[in-house]
Amino acid sequence: MVRIPDAVNVVSLDTHALIVAVPLDGPADVSSSLPRSVAADVLRQIADQLDAQPCPTAAATGQPCPIHDTPTAPTRPHGLDDLLATIADQMQQAADEEPATPAEGDKYVKREDPDEGRVVTVERVWTADDGHTAVAYKWHDPRASYAGSACPLDVFHRTYAPATEPADQ
């Protein structure tokens, strides 16, 4: 028989900085609007806090719990340490592989259609008060006196790749 939940929670990265879903079966799912190294650090802090929390009996009585505070009792569900360590390591590896922030004058090439192969030149890079970085860029279009745009850094990196050769555009 399939169990139907009484309620379903919906969260968004518009309102939450880090979302971790750990199903009973299958791999965990982590979504974050934080830089990967920051999210990995937050997961490590969560793991440390779980270690530091007393069991409800110990918290209520002020005495060590005879069940949970024994040296052989696990402080977390079996496998959670490995899961959190794996997620933190993967996020740290991804952070180490994150592309560098472009500099003014850098050339990038559009990855996909429309306009695949179009070369753009970075005009400005800035960080807003909320910590998000954005990129303004331009490209040569003989039909217009000026052609340019701006977008968040993560969108820019998904859309454009560093140019392998200098281009005069």
N, C-alpha and C positions, 0 to 999 in steps of 0.2 A: 504494500500500500504506500502511495506517495504522500508525504507530509506536505500540506499546504501551509505556508507561514501565515501568522496572524497579521503581520505588518511587514512592509518593505521600506527600507530607508534608501533615499536617493541623495547622494552628495555630489558636489561639483567642485572642480578646481577653481571655479570663480569664487567660492566661499570657503574652501579648505585648501591648505597648502600641501598637505600630504595625506593620501588615502591608501590604507593597507587593507586588503581583503584576504582573509585566510580561510579558504573553504575546508570542509571536513575531508574531502578527497581532492587531490590535484594540487597544482602549484599555487603559490600566493601571487596576488596581483598588486603591484605598487604603482600608483600614479602620483606625480608631484609637479607642482609649479615652482618648486625650489631648485636651485642649482643642485646637481647630483651629489656633490661632496657635502653640501649642507644637509640634504635628505639622509644621506648615509650616517652623518653625525647624529641626526635626530633619532634614527633607528637604534643607534648604539646607546643613546641616552635613555630611550624607552626600555631597552634590555637591562640597563643598570638600575632603573627605577623598579622594574619587576623584581630584581634580586633584593632590593632594599625594603619592599613592602612586607609588613608582618601579616600573618594570617588573621582572619577576623576574631578568632578566639583569643589570640595573644593581644590584639588591639583592645578587646573588650575587658580582659582581665588584668592586663598589665604584666602578665606572667608568661614565660615561654610556653608555647603550645606543645603538649606531649606528643602530638602526631606530626605537626609540620616543622617543628624546630629541632628535630633529631638530626644528627649529622648525616644520616643515610637518606633522609627524605629529599626528593627532588624539589627544587624551588620553582621549577617551571614545568609545563607539560613536556613530555619526551619529544625531542626533536626540535623544539622551538629555538634553542640556542643555535643549532646548526642552520636552521632556516633563516634566522635573523643575521647570522654571520655571512651566509651565502648572499643574501639580498644586499647587505652592506658592502661586501666585496665587489659584487657586480656593479653596484651603483658607483663605487669608487673607481673601478676600471673604466666605466663609461665616462666618468668625470675626467679621468686622465686622458681619454681619447677625444674629449670635446674639442671642436675646432676653436682656433684662436679668434678673438674678437678682431674684426678687420680694422685697418687703419685708413685714414683719409688717403685717397689716391690708389688704393689697392684695386686690382681688376678681378672681377668674378664673371663666370659664365653661367647662363641660365641652363638648368638641368633638363627641363622637359618642355613640351609644347604647352601653350602657344609660345612662340618666339624662342624655341630651344636653340642654344648656341649664341644668343645675344650676349654681348660683352657689356658689363656695367662697370662704372667707376664709383667707388665709395666717396661721397662728398662730406659726410658728417656721421659721427658715432656719438651717442650720448646716453646717459643713464638717468631715468626719471626718478622722482622722489620716492616712488614705490620700489625702486631697485631693479626695474626691468630696463634692459638696454635695447636701443633701437638704432637702425641704420638708415641713412638717407643716401640715395644713389641716383646716378644719371646714366643715360645711354645716348648714343648718336642715332638720330632719326632725321633723315634729310627732308621729311615732310613737315617737321615742326621746328620752331625756333628753340624750344627746350623740351626735353623728355626726361622725366625723373619720377621718383616715388620714394616712399619710406615704409618701413615695416619693423616689427619686433625682431630682435636678433635671432631667435629660434626659427622664425618663419624664413628669414633671410638665408640661414644655413641649410634649411630644407630645400629652398628654391634655387640657390646659387652655389657653385663650387669655385674654389680659387682657380683663376686662369693659369694655365701651365706656361703660356708664353705671353710676353707683353703684347698688347694690342693698341693700335692708335685709334681708339674710338672713345 
